[in-house]
Amino acid sequence: MRLTLTSVPRPPSSRLKPTLETKFHIDYDWWRRENRDLKAYLISHLPPEKRAQFEGNAPQELIDWIDPETAEVRRLDALQHAIAQAANDPNFLSEHTPLVDAVFRVFLANGNKPLSAEELSRYLPRRSPQLILRTLSSPTVYKGIRPVADE
């Protein structure tokens, strides 16, 4: 019996070298595939005084949240709501926040809307688009931040 290995075709964007215009986002499926604890990482982005209420496995209540820009009402769990509140704090993004964490926080704050390295650098003024691109396009996937697959 002969074993044949085949590769699964990848989306076109994963085969191309990302550019400054390539859009990135948080790939939440990556967290599941890699068996990583997304909840623990999300909690780490909260202010210290808020973290304790989310540790453990207690179910979180759902909250109606109104998007201030679109007036769309969405159901958020308490952790998502706490992150949305934390994102409004001027200290949520600082020049001392490590780059990957800062990029992740930008995506948390904007609802995971895909952004390019150029666009990310506008939120992270002390980080150049080239540095952001080099980091996000490395072979290592950091915190599930990946290029958006071409449809």
Chimera marker file (.cmm) of the C-alpha trace (Angstrom):
<marker_set name="trace">
<marker id="1" x="0.000" y="0.000" z="0.000" r="1" g="1" b="0" radius="0.5"/>
<marker id="2" x="1.352" y="3.380" z="-0.955" r="1" g="1" b="0" radius="0.5"/>
<marker id="3" x="0.584" y="6.571" z="0.952" r="1" g="1" b="0" radius="0.5"/>
<marker id="4" x="0.104" y="9.676" z="-1.138" r="1" g="1" b="0" radius="0.5"/>
<marker id="5" x="0.306" y="13.082" z="0.470" r="1" g="1" b="0" radius="0.5"/>
<marker id="6" x="-1.683" y="15.886" z="-1.050" r="1" g="1" b="0" radius="0.5"/>
<marker id="7" x="-1.886" y="19.479" z="-0.047" r="1" g="1" b="0" radius="0.5"/>
<marker id="8" x="-5.087" y="21.376" z="0.468" r="1" g="1" b="0" radius="0.5"/>
<marker id="9" x="-5.328" y="24.348" z="-1.887" r="1" g="1" b="0" radius="0.5"/>
<marker id="10" x="-4.899" y="27.634" z="-0.045" r="1" g="1" b="0" radius="0.5"/>
<marker id="11" x="-6.745" y="30.851" z="-0.771" r="1" g="1" b="0" radius="0.5"/>
<marker id="12" x="-4.885" y="32.994" z="-3.322" r="1" g="1" b="0" radius="0.5"/>
<marker id="13" x="-3.932" y="35.656" z="-0.777" r="1" g="1" b="0" radius="0.5"/>
<marker id="14" x="-2.006" y="33.172" z="1.365" r="1" g="1" b="0" radius="0.5"/>
<marker id="15" x="0.253" y="32.311" z="-1.596" r="1" g="1" b="0" radius="0.5"/>
<marker id="16" x="1.039" y="35.884" z="-2.529" r="1" g="1" b="0" radius="0.5"/>
<marker id="17" x="3.479" y="38.031" z="-0.669" r="1" g="1" b="0" radius="0.5"/>
<marker id="18" x="1.483" y="40.681" z="1.234" r="1" g="1" b="0" radius="0.5"/>
<marker id="19" x="2.028" y="44.326" z="0.287" r="1" g="1" b="0" radius="0.5"/>
<marker id="20" x="1.383" y="47.584" z="2.120" r="1" g="1" b="0" radius="0.5"/>
<marker id="21" x="-2.143" y="47.502" z="0.663" r="1" g="1" b="0" radius="0.5"/>
<marker id="22" x="-2.948" y="43.897" z="1.708" r="1" g="1" b="0" radius="0.5"/>
<marker id="23" x="-5.801" y="43.832" z="4.208" r="1" g="1" b="0" radius="0.5"/>
<marker id="24" x="-5.366" y="41.936" z="7.472" r="1" g="1" b="0" radius="0.5"/>
<marker id="25" x="-7.833" y="40.900" z="10.165" r="1" g="1" b="0" radius="0.5"/>
<marker id="26" x="-8.131" y="38.592" z="13.165" r="1" g="1" b="0" radius="0.5"/>
<marker id="27" x="-8.837" y="35.088" z="11.900" r="1" g="1" b="0" radius="0.5"/>
<marker id="28" x="-10.850" y="33.702" z="14.809" r="1" g="1" b="0" radius="0.5"/>
<marker id="29" x="-10.852" y="30.237" z="13.179" r="1" g="1" b="0" radius="0.5"/>
<marker id="30" x="-7.062" y="30.231" z="13.630" r="1" g="1" b="0" radius="0.5"/>
<marker id="31" x="-7.593" y="30.308" z="17.405" r="1" g="1" b="0" radius="0.5"/>
<marker id="32" x="-9.777" y="27.177" z="17.204" r="1" g="1" b="0" radius="0.5"/>
<marker id="33" x="-7.449" y="25.361" z="14.779" r="1" g="1" b="0" radius="0.5"/>
<marker id="34" x="-4.410" y="26.084" z="16.959" r="1" g="1" b="0" radius="0.5"/>
<marker id="35" x="-6.322" y="25.155" z="20.112" r="1" g="1" b="0" radius="0.5"/>
<marker id="36" x="-5.459" y="28.512" z="21.705" r="1" g="1" b="0" radius="0.5"/>
<marker id="37" x="-7.412" y="30.179" z="24.519" r="1" g="1" b="0" radius="0.5"/>
<marker id="38" x="-8.952" y="33.230" z="22.873" r="1" g="1" b="0" radius="0.5"/>
<marker id="39" x="-10.985" y="34.157" z="25.942" r="1" g="1" b="0" radius="0.5"/>
<marker id="40" x="-7.874" y="34.378" z="28.147" r="1" g="1" b="0" radius="0.5"/>
<marker id="41" x="-6.126" y="36.537" z="25.556" r="1" g="1" b="0" radius="0.5"/>
<marker id="42" x="-9.150" y="38.821" z="25.230" r="1" g="1" b="0" radius="0.5"/>
<marker id="43" x="-9.322" y="39.197" z="29.015" r="1" g="1" b="0" radius="0.5"/>
<marker id="44" x="-5.652" y="40.241" z="29.023" r="1" g="1" b="0" radius="0.5"/>
<marker id="45" x="-6.646" y="43.342" z="27.019" r="1" g="1" b="0" radius="0.5"/>
<marker id="46" x="-8.993" y="44.565" z="29.757" r="1" g="1" b="0" radius="0.5"/>
<marker id="47" x="-7.937" y="46.966" z="32.504" r="1" g="1" b="0" radius="0.5"/>
<marker id="48" x="-6.734" y="45.035" z="35.584" r="1" g="1" b="0" radius="0.5"/>
<marker id="49" x="-9.781" y="46.033" z="37.638" r="1" g="1" b="0" radius="0.5"/>
<marker id="50" x="-12.135" y="44.407" z="35.072" r="1" g="1" b="0" radius="0.5"/>
<marker id="51" x="-10.264" y="41.127" z="34.501" r="1" g="1" b="0" radius="0.5"/>
<marker id="52" x="-11.370" y="39.257" z="37.634" r="1" g="1" b="0" radius="0.5"/>
<marker id="53" x="-15.058" y="39.276" z="36.706" r="1" g="1" b="0" radius="0.5"/>
<marker id="54" x="-14.340" y="37.300" z="33.516" r="1" g="1" b="0" radius="0.5"/>
<marker id="55" x="-11.996" y="34.646" z="34.822" r="1" g="1" b="0" radius="0.5"/>
<marker id="56" x="-13.493" y="31.173" z="35.252" r="1" g="1" b="0" radius="0.5"/>
<marker id="57" x="-16.205" y="29.481" z="33.264" r="1" g="1" b="0" radius="0.5"/>
<marker id="58" x="-19.301" y="31.323" z="34.444" r="1" g="1" b="0" radius="0.5"/>
<marker id="59" x="-21.687" y="32.020" z="31.550" r="1" g="1" b="0" radius="0.5"/>
<marker id="60" x="-21.778" y="35.657" z="30.523" r="1" g="1" b="0" radius="0.5"/>
<marker id="61" x="-25.017" y="37.562" z="30.154" r="1" g="1" b="0" radius="0.5"/>
<marker id="62" x="-25.949" y="39.111" z="26.823" r="1" g="1" b="0" radius="0.5"/>
<marker id="63" x="-26.198" y="42.890" z="26.504" r="1" g="1" b="0" radius="0.5"/>
<marker id="64" x="-27.905" y="44.965" z="23.811" r="1" g="1" b="0" radius="0.5"/>
<marker id="65" x="-25.230" y="47.281" z="22.407" r="1" g="1" b="0" radius="0.5"/>
<marker id="66" x="-25.912" y="50.165" z="20.034" r="1" g="1" b="0" radius="0.5"/>
<marker id="67" x="-23.175" y="50.973" z="17.547" r="1" g="1" b="0" radius="0.5"/>
<marker id="68" x="-22.583" y="54.736" z="17.959" r="1" g="1" b="0" radius="0.5"/>
<marker id="69" x="-21.802" y="55.173" z="14.246" r="1" g="1" b="0" radius="0.5"/>
<marker id="70" x="-24.514" y="53.054" z="12.606" r="1" g="1" b="0" radius="0.5"/>
<marker id="71" x="-27.131" y="52.835" z="15.398" r="1" g="1" b="0" radius="0.5"/>
<marker id="72" x="-27.227" y="49.082" z="14.722" r="1" g="1" b="0" radius="0.5"/>
<marker id="73" x="-28.237" y="47.061" z="17.783" r="1" g="1" b="0" radius="0.5"/>
<marker id="74" x="-26.163" y="43.953" z="18.411" r="1" g="1" b="0" radius="0.5"/>
<marker id="75" x="-26.211" y="41.346" z="21.166" r="1" g="1" b="0" radius="0.5"/>
<marker id="76" x="-22.844" y="41.210" z="22.907" r="1" g="1" b="0" radius="0.5"/>
<marker id="77" x="-21.750" y="39.068" z="25.777" r="1" g="1" b="0" radius="0.5"/>
<marker id="78" x="-20.379" y="40.895" z="28.800" r="1" g="1" b="0" radius="0.5"/>
<marker id="79" x="-16.741" y="40.279" z="27.742" r="1" g="1" b="0" radius="0.5"/>
<marker id="80" x="-17.315" y="41.777" z="24.297" r="1" g="1" b="0" radius="0.5"/>
<marker id="81" x="-19.011" y="44.761" z="25.933" r="1" g="1" b="0" radius="0.5"/>
<marker id="82" x="-16.132" y="45.231" z="28.396" r="1" g="1" b="0" radius="0.5"/>
<marker id="83" x="-13.642" y="45.164" z="25.501" r="1" g="1" b="0" radius="0.5"/>
<marker id="84" x="-15.704" y="47.750" z="23.605" r="1" g="1" b="0" radius="0.5"/>
<marker id="85" x="-15.616" y="49.976" z="26.698" r="1" g="1" b="0" radius="0.5"/>
<marker id="86" x="-11.875" y="49.415" z="27.191" r="1" g="1" b="0" radius="0.5"/>
<marker id="87" x="-11.259" y="50.381" z="23.554" r="1" g="1" b="0" radius="0.5"/>
<marker id="88" x="-12.656" y="53.851" z="24.329" r="1" g="1" b="0" radius="0.5"/>
<marker id="89" x="-10.001" y="54.429" z="26.992" r="1" g="1" b="0" radius="0.5"/>
<marker id="90" x="-7.098" y="56.571" z="25.689" r="1" g="1" b="0" radius="0.5"/>
<marker id="91" x="-4.655" y="54.125" z="27.333" r="1" g="1" b="0" radius="0.5"/>
<marker id="92" x="-6.000" y="51.142" z="25.357" r="1" g="1" b="0" radius="0.5"/>
<marker id="93" x="-3.395" y="51.879" z="22.675" r="1" g="1" b="0" radius="0.5"/>
<marker id="94" x="-0.153" y="53.435" z="23.786" r="1" g="1" b="0" radius="0.5"/>
<marker id="95" x="3.331" y="53.684" z="22.349" r="1" g="1" b="0" radius="0.5"/>
<marker id="96" x="4.368" y="51.104" z="24.959" r="1" g="1" b="0" radius="0.5"/>
<marker id="97" x="1.905" y="48.442" z="23.790" r="1" g="1" b="0" radius="0.5"/>
<marker id="98" x="3.824" y="45.693" z="21.949" r="1" g="1" b="0" radius="0.5"/>
<marker id="99" x="3.198" y="45.863" z="18.193" r="1" g="1" b="0" radius="0.5"/>
<marker id="100" x="1.207" y="42.629" z="17.788" r="1" g="1" b="0" radius="0.5"/>
<marker id="101" x="-0.950" y="43.457" z="20.814" r="1" g="1" b="0" radius="0.5"/>
<marker id="102" x="-1.490" y="46.978" z="19.481" r="1" g="1" b="0" radius="0.5"/>
<marker id="103" x="-2.583" y="45.670" z="16.070" r="1" g="1" b="0" radius="0.5"/>
<marker id="104" x="-4.893" y="43.161" z="17.752" r="1" g="1" b="0" radius="0.5"/>
<marker id="105" x="-6.397" y="45.984" z="19.825" r="1" g="1" b="0" radius="0.5"/>
<marker id="106" x="-7.000" y="48.084" z="16.720" r="1" g="1" b="0" radius="0.5"/>
<marker id="107" x="-8.996" y="45.192" z="15.275" r="1" g="1" b="0" radius="0.5"/>
<marker id="108" x="-10.879" y="44.751" z="18.554" r="1" g="1" b="0" radius="0.5"/>
<marker id="109" x="-11.726" y="48.451" z="18.599" r="1" g="1" b="0" radius="0.5"/>
<marker id="110" x="-12.925" y="48.555" z="14.980" r="1" g="1" b="0" radius="0.5"/>
<marker id="111" x="-14.989" y="45.362" z="15.046" r="1" g="1" b="0" radius="0.5"/>
<marker id="112" x="-12.324" y="43.396" z="13.127" r="1" g="1" b="0" radius="0.5"/>
<marker id="113" x="-12.764" y="45.461" z="9.973" r="1" g="1" b="0" radius="0.5"/>
<marker id="114" x="-9.877" y="44.481" z="7.652" r="1" g="1" b="0" radius="0.5"/>
<marker id="115" x="-7.081" y="47.054" z="7.449" r="1" g="1" b="0" radius="0.5"/>
<marker id="116" x="-3.818" y="47.298" z="5.531" r="1" g="1" b="0" radius="0.5"/>
<marker id="117" x="-0.418" y="48.021" z="7.091" r="1" g="1" b="0" radius="0.5"/>
<marker id="118" x="-0.789" y="51.588" z="5.777" r="1" g="1" b="0" radius="0.5"/>
<marker id="119" x="-4.156" y="51.971" z="7.515" r="1" g="1" b="0" radius="0.5"/>
<marker id="120" x="-2.941" y="50.318" z="10.726" r="1" g="1" b="0" radius="0.5"/>
<marker id="121" x="-0.034" y="52.754" z="10.921" r="1" g="1" b="0" radius="0.5"/>
<marker id="122" x="-2.545" y="55.621" z="11.188" r="1" g="1" b="0" radius="0.5"/>
<marker id="123" x="-3.766" y="54.123" z="14.467" r="1" g="1" b="0" radius="0.5"/>
<marker id="124" x="-0.206" y="53.335" z="15.546" r="1" g="1" b="0" radius="0.5"/>
<marker id="125" x="1.706" y="56.495" z="14.646" r="1" g="1" b="0" radius="0.5"/>
<marker id="126" x="5.031" y="55.403" z="16.116" r="1" g="1" b="0" radius="0.5"/>
<marker id="127" x="5.021" y="52.227" z="13.999" r="1" g="1" b="0" radius="0.5"/>
<marker id="128" x="5.857" y="52.426" z="10.307" r="1" g="1" b="0" radius="0.5"/>
<marker id="129" x="3.719" y="50.627" z="7.720" r="1" g="1" b="0" radius="0.5"/>
<marker id="130" x="6.840" y="48.704" z="6.650" r="1" g="1" b="0" radius="0.5"/>
<marker id="131" x="7.449" y="47.408" z="10.199" r="1" g="1" b="0" radius="0.5"/>
<marker id="132" x="3.799" y="46.408" z="10.552" r="1" g="1" b="0" radius="0.5"/>
<marker id="133" x="3.877" y="44.621" z="7.197" r="1" g="1" b="0" radius="0.5"/>
<marker id="134" x="7.147" y="42.799" z="7.974" r="1" g="1" b="0" radius="0.5"/>
<marker id="135" x="5.709" y="41.586" z="11.268" r="1" g="1" b="0" radius="0.5"/>
<marker id="136" x="2.302" y="40.515" z="9.959" r="1" g="1" b="0" radius="0.5"/>
<marker id="137" x="3.622" y="38.868" z="6.800" r="1" g="1" b="0" radius="0.5"/>
<marker id="138" x="6.232" y="36.718" z="8.550" r="1" g="1" b="0" radius="0.5"/>
<marker id="139" x="5.808" y="32.922" z="8.382" r="1" g="1" b="0" radius="0.5"/>
<marker id="140" x="4.626" y="32.965" z="12.007" r="1" g="1" b="0" radius="0.5"/>
<marker id="141" x="0.951" y="33.842" z="12.509" r="1" g="1" b="0" radius="0.5"/>
<marker id="142" x="0.761" y="36.183" z="15.470" r="1" g="1" b="0" radius="0.5"/>
<marker id="143" x="-2.459" y="36.017" z="17.518" r="1" g="1" b="0" radius="0.5"/>
<marker id="144" x="-4.457" y="34.923" z="14.469" r="1" g="1" b="0" radius="0.5"/>
<marker id="145" x="-3.744" y="38.156" z="12.549" r="1" g="1" b="0" radius="0.5"/>
<marker id="146" x="-3.682" y="37.105" z="8.919" r="1" g="1" b="0" radius="0.5"/>
<marker id="147" x="-4.310" y="38.487" z="5.446" r="1" g="1" b="0" radius="0.5"/>
<marker id="148" x="-7.926" y="38.474" z="4.368" r="1" g="1" b="0" radius="0.5"/>
<marker id="149" x="-8.418" y="35.652" z="1.857" r="1" g="1" b="0" radius="0.5"/>
<marker id="150" x="-9.452" y="36.709" z="-1.623" r="1" g="1" b="0" radius="0.5"/>
<marker id="151" x="-12.963" y="35.503" z="-2.361" r="1" g="1" b="0" radius="0.5"/>
<link id1="1" id2="2" r="1" g="1" b="0" radius="0.2"/>
<link id1="2" id2="3" r="1" g="1" b="0" radius="0.2"/>
<link id1="3" id2="4" r="1" g="1" b="0" radius="0.2"/>
<link id1="4" id2="5" r="1" g="1" b="0" radius="0.2"/>
<link id1="5" id2="6" r="1" g="1" b="0" radius="0.2"/>
<link id1="6" id2="7" r="1" g="1" b="0" radius="0.2"/>
<link id1="7" id2="8" r="1" g="1" b="0" radius="0.2"/>
<link id1="8" id2="9" r="1" g="1" b="0" radius="0.2"/>
<link id1="9" id2="10" r="1" g="1" b="0" radius="0.2"/>
<link id1="10" id2="11" r="1" g="1" b="0" radius="0.2"/>
<link id1="11" id2="12" r="1" g="1" b="0" radius="0.2"/>
<link id1="12" id2="13" r="1" g="1" b="0" radius="0.2"/>
<link id1="13" id2="14" r="1" g="1" b="0" radius="0.2"/>
<link id1="14" id2="15" r="1" g="1" b="0" radius="0.2"/>
<link id1="15" id2="16" r="1" g="1" b="0" radius="0.2"/>
<link id1="16" id2="17" r="1" g="1" b="0" radius="0.2"/>
<link id1="17" id2="18" r="1" g="1" b="0" radius="0.2"/>
<link id1="18" id2="19" r="1" g="1" b="0" radius="0.2"/>
<link id1="19" id2="20" r="1" g="1" b="0" radius="0.2"/>
<link id1="20" id2="21" r="1" g="1" b="0" radius="0.2"/>
<link id1="21" id2="22" r="1" g="1" b="0" radius="0.2"/>
<link id1="22" id2="23" r="1" g="1" b="0" radius="0.2"/>
<link id1="23" id2="24" r="1" g="1" b="0" radius="0.2"/>
<link id1="24" id2="25" r="1" g="1" b="0" radius="0.2"/>
<link id1="25" id2="26" r="1" g="1" b="0" radius="0.2"/>
<link id1="26" id2="27" r="1" g="1" b="0" radius="0.2"/>
<link id1="27" id2="28" r="1" g="1" b="0" radius="0.2"/>
<link id1="28" id2="29" r="1" g="1" b="0" radius="0.2"/>
<link id1="29" id2="30" r="1" g="1" b="0" radius="0.2"/>
<link id1="30" id2="31" r="1" g="1" b="0" radius="0.2"/>
<link id1="31" id2="32" r="1" g="1" b="0" radius="0.2"/>
<link id1="32" id2="33" r="1" g="1" b="0" radius="0.2"/>
<link id1="33" id2="34" r="1" g="1" b="0" radius="0.2"/>
<link id1="34" id2="35" r="1" g="1" b="0" radius="0.2"/>
<link id1="35" id2="36" r="1" g="1" b="0" radius="0.2"/>
<link id1="36" id2="37" r="1" g="1" b="0" radius="0.2"/>
<link id1="37" id2="38" r="1" g="1" b="0" radius="0.2"/>
<link id1="38" id2="39" r="1" g="1" b="0" radius="0.2"/>
<link id1="39" id2="40" r="1" g="1" b="0" radius="0.2"/>
<link id1="40" id2="41" r="1" g="1" b="0" radius="0.2"/>
<link id1="41" id2="42" r="1" g="1" b="0" radius="0.2"/>
<link id1="42" id2="43" r="1" g="1" b="0" radius="0.2"/>
<link id1="43" id2="44" r="1" g="1" b="0" radius="0.2"/>
<link id1="44" id2="45" r="1" g="1" b="0" radius="0.2"/>
<link id1="45" id2="46" r="1" g="1" b="0" radius="0.2"/>
<link id1="46" id2="47" r="1" g="1" b="0" radius="0.2"/>
<link id1="47" id2="48" r="1" g="1" b="0" radius="0.2"/>
<link id1="48" id2="49" r="1" g="1" b="0" radius="0.2"/>
<link id1="49" id2="50" r="1" g="1" b="0" radius="0.2"/>
<link id1="50" id2="51" r="1" g="1" b="0" radius="0.2"/>
<link id1="51" id2="52" r="1" g="1" b="0" radius="0.2"/>
<link id1="52" id2="53" r="1" g="1" b="0" radius="0.2"/>
<link id1="53" id2="54" r="1" g="1" b="0" radius="0.2"/>
<link id1="54" id2="55" r="1" g="1" b="0" radius="0.2"/>
<link id1="55" id2="56" r="1" g="1" b="0" radius="0.2"/>
<link id1="56" id2="57" r="1" g="1" b="0" radius="0.2"/>
<link id1="57" id2="58" r="1" g="1" b="0" radius="0.2"/>
<link id1="58" id2="59" r="1" g="1" b="0" radius="0.2"/>
<link id1="59" id2="60" r="1" g="1" b="0" radius="0.2"/>
<link id1="60" id2="61" r="1" g="1" b="0" radius="0.2"/>
<link id1="61" id2="62" r="1" g="1" b="0" radius="0.2"/>
<link id1="62" id2="63" r="1" g="1" b="0" radius="0.2"/>
<link id1="63" id2="64" r="1" g="1" b="0" radius="0.2"/>
<link id1="64" id2="65" r="1" g="1" b="0" radius="0.2"/>
<link id1="65" id2="66" r="1" g="1" b="0" radius="0.2"/>
<link id1="66" id2="67" r="1" g="1" b="0" radius="0.2"/>
<link id1="67" id2="68" r="1" g="1" b="0" radius="0.2"/>
<link id1="68" id2="69" r="1" g="1" b="0" radius="0.2"/>
<link id1="69" id2="70" r="1" g="1" b="0" radius="0.2"/>
<link id1="70" id2="71" r="1" g="1" b="0" radius="0.2"/>
<link id1="71" id2="72" r="1" g="1" b="0" radius="0.2"/>
<link id1="72" id2="73" r="1" g="1" b="0" radius="0.2"/>
<link id1="73" id2="74" r="1" g="1" b="0" radius="0.2"/>
<link id1="74" id2="75" r="1" g="1" b="0" radius="0.2"/>
<link id1="75" id2="76" r="1" g="1" b="0" radius="0.2"/>
<link id1="76" id2="77" r="1" g="1" b="0" radius="0.2"/>
<link id1="77" id2="78" r="1" g="1" b="0" radius="0.2"/>
<link id1="78" id2="79" r="1" g="1" b="0" radius="0.2"/>
<link id1="79" id2="80" r="1" g="1" b="0" radius="0.2"/>
<link id1="80" id2="81" r="1" g="1" b="0" radius="0.2"/>
<link id1="81" id2="82" r="1" g="1" b="0" radius="0.2"/>
<link id1="82" id2="83" r="1" g="1" b="0" radius="0.2"/>
<link id1="83" id2="84" r="1" g="1" b="0" radius="0.2"/>
<link id1="84" id2="85" r="1" g="1" b="0" radius="0.2"/>
<link id1="85" id2="86" r="1" g="1" b="0" radius="0.2"/>
<link id1="86" id2="87" r="1" g="1" b="0" radius="0.2"/>
<link id1="87" id2="88" r="1" g="1" b="0" radius="0.2"/>
<link id1="88" id2="89" r="1" g="1" b="0" radius="0.2"/>
<link id1="89" id2="90" r="1" g="1" b="0" radius="0.2"/>
<link id1="90" id2="91" r="1" g="1" b="0" radius="0.2"/>
<link id1="91" id2="92" r="1" g="1" b="0" radius="0.2"/>
<link id1="92" id2="93" r="1" g="1" b="0" radius="0.2"/>
<link id1="93" id2="94" r="1" g="1" b="0" radius="0.2"/>
<link id1="94" id2="95" r="1" g="1" b="0" radius="0.2"/>
<link id1="95" id2="96" r="1" g="1" b="0" radius="0.2"/>
<link id1="96" id2="97" r="1" g="1" b="0" radius="0.2"/>
<link id1="97" id2="98" r="1" g="1" b="0" radius="0.2"/>
<link id1="98" id2="99" r="1" g="1" b="0" radius="0.2"/>
<link id1="99" id2="100" r="1" g="1" b="0" radius="0.2"/>
<link id1="100" id2="101" r="1" g="1" b="0" radius="0.2"/>
<link id1="101" id2="102" r="1" g="1" b="0" radius="0.2"/>
<link id1="102" id2="103" r="1" g="1" b="0" radius="0.2"/>
<link id1="103" id2="104" r="1" g="1" b="0" radius="0.2"/>
<link id1="104" id2="105" r="1" g="1" b="0" radius="0.2"/>
<link id1="105" id2="106" r="1" g="1" b="0" radius="0.2"/>
<link id1="106" id2="107" r="1" g="1" b="0" radius="0.2"/>
<link id1="107" id2="108" r="1" g="1" b="0" radius="0.2"/>
<link id1="108" id2="109" r="1" g="1" b="0" radius="0.2"/>
<link id1="109" id2="110" r="1" g="1" b="0" radius="0.2"/>
<link id1="110" id2="111" r="1" g="1" b="0" radius="0.2"/>
<link id1="111" id2="112" r="1" g="1" b="0" radius="0.2"/>
<link id1="112" id2="113" r="1" g="1" b="0" radius="0.2"/>
<link id1="113" id2="114" r="1" g="1" b="0" radius="0.2"/>
<link id1="114" id2="115" r="1" g="1" b="0" radius="0.2"/>
<link id1="115" id2="116" r="1" g="1" b="0" radius="0.2"/>
<link id1="116" id2="117" r="1" g="1" b="0" radius="0.2"/>
<link id1="117" id2="118" r="1" g="1" b="0" radius="0.2"/>
<link id1="118" id2="119" r="1" g="1" b="0" radius="0.2"/>
<link id1="119" id2="120" r="1" g="1" b="0" radius="0.2"/>
<link id1="120" id2="121" r="1" g="1" b="0" radius="0.2"/>
<link id1="121" id2="122" r="1" g="1" b="0" radius="0.2"/>
<link id1="122" id2="123" r="1" g="1" b="0" radius="0.2"/>
<link id1="123" id2="124" r="1" g="1" b="0" radius="0.2"/>
<link id1="124" id2="125" r="1" g="1" b="0" radius="0.2"/>
<link id1="125" id2="126" r="1" g="1" b="0" radius="0.2"/>
<link id1="126" id2="127" r="1" g="1" b="0" radius="0.2"/>
<link id1="127" id2="128" r="1" g="1" b="0" radius="0.2"/>
<link id1="128" id2="129" r="1" g="1" b="0" radius="0.2"/>
<link id1="129" id2="130" r="1" g="1" b="0" radius="0.2"/>
<link id1="130" id2="131" r="1" g="1" b="0" radius="0.2"/>
<link id1="131" id2="132" r="1" g="1" b="0" radius="0.2"/>
<link id1="132" id2="133" r="1" g="1" b="0" radius="0.2"/>
<link id1="133" id2="134" r="1" g="1" b="0" radius="0.2"/>
<link id1="134" id2="135" r="1" g="1" b="0" radius="0.2"/>
<link id1="135" id2="136" r="1" g="1" b="0" radius="0.2"/>
<link id1="136" id2="137" r="1" g="1" b="0" radius="0.2"/>
<link id1="137" id2="138" r="1" g="1" b="0" radius="0.2"/>
<link id1="138" id2="139" r="1" g="1" b="0" radius="0.2"/>
<link id1="139" id2="140" r="1" g="1" b="0" radius="0.2"/>
<link id1="140" id2="141" r="1" g="1" b="0" radius="0.2"/>
<link id1="141" id2="142" r="1" g="1" b="0" radius="0.2"/>
<link id1="142" id2="143" r="1" g="1" b="0" radius="0.2"/>
<link id1="143" id2="144" r="1" g="1" b="0" radius="0.2"/>
<link id1="144" id2="145" r="1" g="1" b="0" radius="0.2"/>
<link id1="145" id2="146" r="1" g="1" b="0" radius="0.2"/>
<link id1="146" id2="147" r="1" g="1" b="0" radius="0.2"/>
<link id1="147" id2="148" r="1" g="1" b="0" radius="0.2"/>
<link id1="148" id2="149" r="1" g="1" b="0" radius="0.2"/>
<link id1="149" id2="150" r="1" g="1" b="0" radius="0.2"/>
<link id1="150" id2="151" r="1" g="1" b="0" radius="0.2"/>
</marker_set>
